[in-house]
Amino acid sequence: MTAIDDPGFSALTRQISRRSGLALEAYKDKCIRRRIAVRMRACGVHTYSDYQALLDQTPLEYERLRDALTINVTRFYRNAETWNLLRRELIPALAASGDRNLHIWSAGCSSGEEPYTLGMLFAEHFDRAGCPGGLDRVTIDATDIDRGSLERARGATYRLDALAEMPGELAEAYFEPAGQERRVTERVRRRVLVRSHDLNVEPPPRREYRLILCRNVVIYFDRPMQERLFSAFADALVPGGHLVLGKVETLFGPVRERLLLVDPRERVYRRPE
């Protein structure tokens, strides 16, 4: 692709933000350029001005571009060390808290693997404790902005290779056959509320979370947006609640005075009580 001048890129991003509702100014420049380039190649255009013209002529391309800009890559039990920590320490502690309602948020849930894994780990804990009804205390808000990902999350049906890294006992207990694929069992599915949510512009769905997972999402945003998100997460946590980030993500800015780092390796933070 030929080099393009920055004014052309700026004009294009302003048009996309205005027409699609995406706050592109919050995303890292390299990320936007890379993903716009994918759509330009797919459409056979080579300049930003040509792509602007194509968007004007083909409104459906806005939806395709929006999906390209918000796509996430995930799988069940991704980064096993983090899940093992949740399974071993955080989830048992939450279950033992005595709270009548345990609200969890999977922010940037993609196609649902993360929130459903959380639901399975809670189900496993309560089943092992001999109180399977305890799962009814758990509500997991699973949010994302990508339409295709949300549709897959609502379907809760996955190919066998998506389960390759999940511990066998979890895969056996909390999936059921669905043709050549596997579907999350109904008692876990009903604990997960899948909804559209734009982290750029919308406030957290609740203000009473005991646990928030936002892994490998904030890396796509610029620093001011990251600081706003971190502050929003801190506000949404109850005292004693935990925030889990991705392994390459680090909390910074004023919010560092509000959240304590409790596990540097797995990027786990806690709001003091």
C-alpha positions as CSV (number, residue, x, y, z in Angstrom):
1,M,0.0,0.0,0.0
2,T,1.3,3.4,-0.9
3,A,2.2,5.9,1.8
4,I,-0.7,8.2,2.8
5,D,-0.6,11.7,4.2
6,D,-1.8,12.3,7.7
7,P,-4.5,14.9,6.7
8,G,-6.1,12.2,4.6
9,F,-6.1,9.8,7.6
10,S,-7.5,12.4,9.9
11,A,-10.3,13.2,7.5
12,L,-11.2,9.5,7.2
13,T,-11.2,8.9,11.0
14,R,-13.4,12.0,11.6
15,Q,-15.9,10.6,9.0
16,I,-15.8,7.2,10.6
17,S,-16.4,8.5,14.1
18,R,-19.2,10.7,12.9
19,R,-21.0,8.0,10.9
20,S,-20.3,4.9,12.9
21,G,-20.5,6.2,16.5
22,L,-17.0,4.8,17.3
23,A,-14.8,7.1,19.4
24,L,-11.7,6.5,17.3
25,E,-9.8,9.2,19.0
26,A,-9.6,6.9,22.0
27,Y,-7.8,4.1,20.1
28,K,-4.1,3.9,19.5
29,D,-3.1,5.3,16.1
30,K,-1.2,2.2,15.0
31,C,-4.1,-0.1,15.9
32,I,-6.6,2.0,13.8
33,R,-4.3,2.3,10.8
34,R,-3.6,-1.5,10.8
35,R,-7.3,-2.4,11.0
36,I,-8.4,0.1,8.5
37,A,-5.7,-1.2,6.1
38,V,-7.2,-4.6,6.4
39,R,-10.6,-3.3,5.1
40,M,-9.0,-1.2,2.4
41,R,-7.2,-4.2,1.0
42,A,-10.4,-6.3,1.2
43,C,-12.1,-3.5,-0.8
44,G,-9.3,-3.1,-3.3
45,V,-8.6,0.6,-2.6
46,H,-5.2,2.2,-1.9
47,T,-5.8,5.7,-0.5
48,Y,-7.7,7.0,2.4
49,S,-9.7,9.4,0.1
50,D,-10.7,6.5,-2.1
51,Y,-11.9,4.6,1.0
52,Q,-13.8,7.6,2.2
53,A,-15.6,7.6,-1.2
54,L,-16.3,3.9,-0.9
55,L,-17.8,4.4,2.6
56,D,-20.2,7.1,1.2
57,Q,-21.3,4.7,-1.6
58,T,-21.5,1.5,0.5
59,P,-23.0,2.2,4.0
60,L,-22.7,-1.6,4.8
61,E,-18.9,-1.1,4.8
62,Y,-19.3,0.9,8.0
63,E,-20.5,-2.2,9.7
64,R,-17.7,-4.3,8.3
65,L,-15.2,-1.7,9.4
66,R,-16.7,-1.5,12.9
67,D,-16.3,-5.2,13.3
68,A,-12.7,-5.1,12.1
69,L,-11.9,-2.3,14.5
70,T,-13.4,-4.1,17.5
71,I,-12.4,-7.7,16.8
72,N,-10.9,-9.6,19.8
73,V,-9.0,-12.9,19.9
74,T,-9.9,-15.2,22.8
75,R,-10.3,-18.8,23.8
76,F,-11.3,-20.9,26.8
77,Y,-8.8,-20.8,29.7
78,R,-6.5,-18.4,27.8
79,N,-3.4,-17.7,30.0
80,A,-3.9,-20.7,32.3
81,E,-1.9,-19.2,35.2
82,T,-4.4,-16.4,35.6
83,W,-7.4,-18.8,35.5
84,N,-5.6,-21.1,38.0
85,L,-5.2,-18.2,40.4
86,L,-8.9,-17.3,40.1
87,R,-9.9,-21.0,40.5
88,R,-7.6,-21.5,43.5
89,E,-8.0,-18.2,45.4
90,L,-10.3,-15.5,44.2
91,I,-13.4,-17.5,43.4
92,P,-13.4,-19.5,46.7
93,A,-12.9,-16.2,48.6
94,L,-15.8,-14.6,46.8
95,A,-18.0,-17.6,47.4
96,A,-17.2,-17.5,51.1
97,S,-17.9,-13.8,51.4
98,G,-21.5,-14.2,52.4
99,D,-22.7,-11.7,49.9
100,R,-26.2,-12.5,48.7
101,N,-25.3,-11.3,45.2
102,L,-22.0,-11.7,43.5
103,H,-21.8,-9.4,40.5
104,I,-18.9,-10.0,38.0
105,W,-18.1,-8.1,34.9
106,S,-16.3,-9.5,31.9
107,A,-15.5,-6.2,30.0
108,G,-14.6,-6.9,26.4
109,C,-15.9,-10.4,26.5
110,S,-15.5,-11.1,22.8
111,S,-17.3,-14.3,21.9
112,G,-18.0,-15.4,25.4
113,E,-15.2,-17.7,26.4
114,E,-14.1,-15.6,29.3
115,P,-17.5,-15.1,31.1
116,Y,-18.5,-18.7,30.5
117,T,-15.2,-19.9,32.0
118,L,-15.9,-17.7,35.0
119,G,-19.4,-19.3,35.3
120,M,-17.9,-22.7,35.1
121,L,-15.4,-22.0,37.8
122,F,-18.1,-20.7,40.2
123,A,-20.2,-23.8,39.4
124,E,-17.3,-26.1,40.1
125,H,-16.6,-24.4,43.4
126,F,-20.2,-24.6,44.6
127,D,-20.6,-28.2,43.3
128,R,-17.5,-29.3,45.2
129,A,-18.8,-27.6,48.3
130,G,-22.0,-29.5,48.1
131,C,-24.2,-26.4,47.5
132,P,-24.9,-26.3,43.8
133,G,-27.6,-23.7,44.4
134,G,-25.0,-21.2,45.4
135,L,-24.4,-20.6,41.7
136,D,-27.7,-18.6,41.8
137,R,-25.8,-15.9,43.7
138,V,-23.6,-15.2,40.7
139,T,-24.4,-12.7,37.9
140,I,-21.8,-12.2,35.2
141,D,-22.2,-9.2,32.9
142,A,-20.5,-10.1,29.6
143,T,-20.1,-7.0,27.4
144,D,-18.5,-6.1,24.1
145,I,-19.1,-3.8,21.1
146,D,-18.6,-6.3,18.3
147,R,-21.9,-7.6,16.9
148,G,-20.6,-10.9,15.6
149,S,-18.8,-11.7,18.9
150,L,-21.9,-10.9,20.9
151,E,-24.0,-13.2,18.6
152,R,-21.6,-16.1,19.2
153,A,-21.5,-15.4,22.9
154,R,-25.3,-15.6,23.1
155,G,-25.3,-18.8,21.2
156,A,-22.7,-20.3,23.7
157,T,-21.7,-23.0,21.2
158,Y,-18.1,-23.6,20.3
159,R,-15.9,-25.9,18.2
160,L,-14.0,-28.6,20.0
161,D,-10.6,-26.9,19.3
162,A,-11.8,-23.9,21.4
163,L,-11.8,-26.2,24.4
164,A,-8.3,-27.5,23.9
165,E,-6.7,-25.6,26.7
166,M,-9.5,-26.0,29.2
167,P,-9.0,-28.6,32.0
168,G,-10.7,-31.8,31.0
169,E,-12.9,-32.0,34.1
170,L,-14.4,-28.6,33.4
171,A,-15.0,-29.4,29.7
172,E,-16.7,-32.6,30.7
173,A,-18.9,-31.2,33.4
174,Y,-20.1,-27.9,31.9
175,F,-20.4,-28.5,28.2
176,E,-23.0,-30.6,26.3
177,P,-23.0,-32.0,22.8
178,A,-24.3,-29.8,20.0
179,G,-23.8,-31.7,16.8
180,Q,-20.0,-31.5,16.0
181,E,-19.6,-28.7,18.6
182,R,-20.1,-28.2,22.3
183,R,-22.6,-25.9,24.1
184,V,-22.2,-24.4,27.6
185,T,-24.7,-26.1,29.9
186,E,-27.9,-24.2,30.6
187,R,-27.2,-23.6,34.4
188,V,-24.0,-21.8,33.5
189,R,-25.5,-20.0,30.5
190,R,-28.2,-18.4,32.6
191,R,-25.7,-16.8,35.0
192,V,-24.2,-14.8,32.1
193,L,-25.9,-11.7,30.7
194,V,-24.6,-10.9,27.3
195,R,-25.1,-7.2,26.3
196,S,-23.7,-4.6,23.9
197,H,-21.5,-2.0,25.7
198,D,-19.0,0.6,24.4
199,L,-16.2,1.1,27.0
200,N,-15.3,4.3,25.2
201,V,-18.5,6.2,26.0
202,E,-20.8,4.2,28.3
203,P,-20.5,4.0,32.1
204,P,-20.1,0.5,33.7
205,P,-23.3,-1.5,33.7
206,R,-23.3,-1.6,37.5
207,R,-21.6,0.1,40.4
208,E,-21.3,-3.0,42.7
209,Y,-18.9,-5.5,41.2
210,R,-16.9,-7.9,43.3
211,L,-14.7,-8.8,40.3
212,I,-13.9,-7.2,37.0
213,L,-12.0,-8.8,34.2
214,C,-10.7,-6.6,31.4
215,R,-7.9,-8.5,29.8
216,N,-6.0,-7.6,26.6
217,V,-8.5,-4.8,25.9
218,V,-7.1,-1.5,27.2
219,I,-3.9,-2.0,25.2
220,Y,-5.8,-0.9,22.1
221,F,-6.6,2.5,23.7
222,D,-4.5,5.6,24.1
223,R,-3.2,6.6,27.5
224,P,-5.9,9.2,28.4
225,M,-8.6,6.6,27.5
226,Q,-6.8,4.0,29.6
227,E,-6.7,6.3,32.6
228,R,-10.5,7.0,32.2
229,L,-11.2,3.3,32.0
230,F,-9.1,2.4,35.0
231,S,-10.9,5.1,37.0
232,A,-14.3,3.8,35.9
233,F,-13.3,0.3,37.0
234,A,-12.2,1.5,40.4
235,D,-15.5,3.3,40.8
236,A,-17.5,0.2,39.8
237,L,-15.7,-2.1,42.3
238,V,-17.1,-2.5,45.8
239,P,-14.5,-2.2,48.6
240,G,-12.5,-5.3,48.6
241,G,-13.3,-6.0,45.0
242,H,-10.7,-7.2,42.5
243,L,-9.7,-6.0,39.0
244,V,-7.8,-8.4,36.6
245,L,-6.0,-7.0,33.6
246,G,-4.1,-8.8,30.8
247,K,-0.5,-9.8,31.4
248,V,0.9,-7.0,29.2
249,E,-1.3,-4.4,30.8
250,T,-0.3,-2.2,33.7
251,L,-2.3,0.2,35.9
252,F,-1.1,3.8,35.8
253,G,-2.2,7.3,36.5
254,P,-4.1,8.6,39.6
255,V,-6.0,5.3,40.0
256,R,-2.8,3.7,41.3
257,E,-3.6,5.4,44.6
258,R,-6.9,3.7,44.7
259,L,-6.2,0.1,43.8
260,L,-3.6,-2.2,45.4
261,L,-1.5,-4.5,43.3
262,V,-1.9,-7.9,44.9
263,D,-0.4,-10.2,42.2
264,P,2.2,-8.5,39.9
265,R,2.5,-11.6,37.7
266,E,-1.2,-12.0,36.9
267,R,-2.0,-8.3,37.1
268,V,-4.5,-8.5,39.9
269,Y,-5.5,-5.4,41.8
270,R,-7.8,-4.9,44.8
271,R,-9.8,-1.9,46.0
272,P,-9.1,-1.4,49.7
273,E,-11.9,-1.9,52.1
